Amino acid sequence: MRHAYETNAARVASTQQLIVTPSAAAIGIALVFGLIVASRVSKPLVMVNRQLKEIAEGEGDLTKQLAIRSGGEFQELASSLNHMVRHLQGLVRQVGAHAERFAAYAVQLSVRAEETSRIRAYCGHGTGGRERNGNAE
């Protein structure tokens, strides 16, 4: 009976080793594979996040384009972000053009106001400070 017990114990140990060794190897491979996938997933996300943060904080260079060549969803995300940045560039240009136009209008308005003031002073000076109503005094 003792011999049967030792044989069974050896079989159990052998079976355990057959289960534990491949399981440990599979867990190790899964961990390495998981780290590789996580790295490939997080790198593009970090790039997108960094550029979005720069733009949001006002330090973003709107001439830069996000270059992600990983394919799939991340490339689509980068493409959409680049499209949005190009749209923002156009809006910034339009705002700049409108600001220049408004500045020119302000200068013209200031010049006209000054001319009106001079004409008014001249007309008021010639009548002794009274306005003419067309009747000779």
C-alpha positions in Angstrom: 0.0 0.0 0.0 2.8 2.3 0.8 4.2 1.8 -2.7 0.8 2.7 -4.3 0.8 5.8 -2.1 4.3 6.9 -3.2 3.4 6.2 -6.8 0.2 8.3 -6.5 2.2 11.1 -4.7 4.8 11.1 -7.5 2.0 11.3 -10.1 0.3 14.1 -8.3 3.7 16.0 -8.1 4.3 15.4 -11.7 0.8 16.5 -12.6 1.2 19.6 -10.5 4.5 20.4 -12.2 2.9 19.9 -15.6 0.1 22.4 -14.6 2.2 25.0 -12.7 5.1 25.4 -15.1 3.0 26.1 -18.2 0.6 28.2 -16.2 3.5 30.3 -14.8 4.9 30.6 -18.3 1.5 31.6 -19.7 1.1 34.2 -16.9 4.6 35.6 -17.7 3.9 35.8 -21.4 0.5 37.4 -20.7 2.2 40.1 -18.5 4.8 40.8 -21.1 2.2 41.0 -23.9 0.0 43.2 -21.6 2.9 45.6 -21.0 3.6 45.8 -24.7 0.0 46.5 -25.6 -0.4 49.0 -22.8 2.7 50.8 -24.0 1.4 50.9 -27.6 -1.9 52.2 -26.4 -0.7 54.7 -23.9 2.0 56.4 -26.1 -0.4 57.8 -28.7 -2.8 58.8 -25.9 -0.1 60.6 -24.1 0.8 62.5 -27.3 -2.8 63.5 -27.9 -3.2 64.6 -24.3 -0.1 66.7 -24.3 -1.0 68.6 -27.5 -4.6 69.1 -26.2 -3.2 70.4 -22.9 -0.8 72.8 -24.7 -3.7 74.2 -26.8 -6.0 74.5 -23.8 -3.4 76.4 -21.8 -2.7 78.8 -24.7 0.8 77.5 -25.4 -0.3 75.3 -28.3 1.3 75.9 -31.7 -1.6 75.6 -34.0 0.8 75.0 -37.0 1.8 71.6 -35.6 0.0 68.5 -36.7 -0.3 65.3 -34.6 1.5 62.5 -36.4 0.2 59.1 -35.3 0.7 56.3 -37.7 -0.5 53.4 -35.5 -3.7 53.0 -37.5 -7.1 52.3 -36.2 -8.9 54.5 -33.7 -5.8 56.5 -32.7 -5.1 57.6 -36.2 -8.7 58.6 -36.6 -8.5 60.6 -33.3 -5.3 62.3 -34.5 -6.9 63.1 -37.9 -9.9 64.6 -36.2 -7.7 66.6 -33.8 -5.7 67.9 -36.8 -8.9 68.9 -38.6 -10.0 70.8 -35.5 -6.7 72.6 -35.2 -6.9 73.6 -38.9 -10.4 74.9 -38.3 -9.1 76.9 -35.2 -6.3 78.3 -37.4 -8.9 79.7 -39.8 -10.9 81.2 -37.0 -7.8 82.8 -35.5 -6.9 84.3 -38.9 -10.5 85.6 -39.3 -10.4 87.2 -35.8 -7.1 88.8 -36.6 -8.4 90.2 -39.9 -11.6 91.6 -38.2 -9.5 93.1 -35.4 -7.3 94.9 -38.0 -10.4 96.2 -39.8 -12.0 97.4 -36.5 -8.7 99.2 -35.7 -8.8 100.9 -39.1 -12.4 101.9 -38.5 -11.5 103.3 -35.1 -8.7 105.4 -36.6 -11.1 106.7 -39.3 -13.7 107.5 -36.7 -11.2 109.3 -34.5 -10.1 111.4 -37.5 -13.7 112.3 -38.4 -14.5 113.1 -34.9 -11.5 115.5 -34.7 -12.5 117.1 -38.1 -16.1 117.5 -36.8 -14.8 119.1 -33.6 -12.6 121.5 -35.6 -15.5 122.5 -37.9 -17.7 123.0 -35.0 -15.2 125.2 -33.3 -14.7 127.2 -36.4 -18.4 127.7 -37.0 -19.0 128.5 -33.3 -16.0 130.9 -33.3 -17.3 132.8 -36.4 -20.7 133.5 -34.8 -19.6 134.4 -31.3 -20.5 131.1 -29.9 -24.1 131.2 -31.3 -25.4 129.0 -34.1 -26.8 130.6 -37.2 -30.3 129.9 -38.2 -30.1 131.5 -41.6 -31.4 134.9 -40.5 -29.2 137.9 -40.8 -28.8 139.8 -37.5 
